[in-house]
Amino acid sequence: GVPEVPVRPIATRRASRRIHVGPVAVGGGAPVSVQSMTTTRTSDVGATLQQIAELTASGCQIVRVACPTQDDADALPAIARKSQIPVIADIHFQPKYVFAAIEAGCAAVRVNPGNIKQFDDKVKEIAKAAKDHGTPIRIGVNAGSLDRRLLQKYGRATPEALVESALWEASLFEEHGFRDIKISVKHNDPVVMVNAYRLLAERCDYPLHLGVTEAGPAFQGTVKSAVAFGALLSEGIGDTIRVSLSAPPAEEVKVGIQILESLGLRQRRLEIVSCPSCGRAQVDVYRLADEVTAGLQGMEVPLRVAVMGCVVNGPGEAREADLGVASGNGKGQIFVKGEVIKTVPESKIVETLIEEAMKIAEQMEQDGAGA
Ligand code: SF4
């Protein structure tokens, strides 16, 4: 059995304030956005813009760039101006780069209260500069760099400690009438992270940026993020997400999009419904699924394609999909919108599915379904 594709969001979204990161609305019921972070030296404008272009192509909606040096700060105006998607400057340690990023026209600035000493004294000026430029601030608390005072108070980075750090920082901005804020409270342990966000969601109405920090290499990081984001998003918590992987950033975006699609929080594009195969399979399902996936890569329309190994669930799933194949005896029955349109030999299954998919996609585009 393959689960039904959700057609509605999984939960009522938590009510939150809305901010705007460039043209991307975050919170207040806006669609959950997917972000990532570049791995290039920010001072290398060409390489950074190249990576941003790749991220944009993979569906990334907001990109964050690190800003550890003056050279990086100097590169921000060009990057902010030329990037196709809004750029957030990520600042640790040096308040002066916060001002540089705001001046540079970055769409938002991420500050880590644990990593900016004497930050509290600077909040007034930062709030003023950010307000003048309409630049939102992400208060990004991270278990690995929790404010010392809170580490002492709680002994370790508990959900309470993470939330208290974030809300303390937010309160300093609020004192200066600044509420253009989103918050993250990241931890590498999904259980701590989920509890931290639940607590935070109760205690404020700021939009929340979800992340499991240092989630690990691609496989482990994908599972950790999917589990943690799934738990929170299924409770309506979360307004923008970043999957952190020790892998190229475009991979993070793919995972993020897949998580949102899986929860019905985003219209699916291509979906391959394929069976896990079993002792009954009469064709090589893995190879078929891979080849069909590769052949249909980049399709923009919400096409559901079923690739099934035998006649047990095959015809049923194939019938439910826009397009499908149910295999048996070295042949494939090709279904379009529930009707068998032809039966082809196994060697022709992939090309036939791709051909039919293109026809359906064209029709969908004409009907405006791809909009
Ligand atoms: Fe199900 Fe047939 Fe695929 Fe086995 S081969 S998993 S029975 S559809």
Boltz pocket constraint, residues with backbone or C-beta under 6 A from the ligand:
constraints:
  - pocket:
      binder: B
      contacts: [[A, 275], [A, 276], [A, 277], [A, 278], [A, 279], [A, 280], [A, 281], [A, 282], [A, 308], [A, 309], [A, 310], [A, 311], [A, 312], [A, 313], [A, 314]]
      max_distance: 6.0
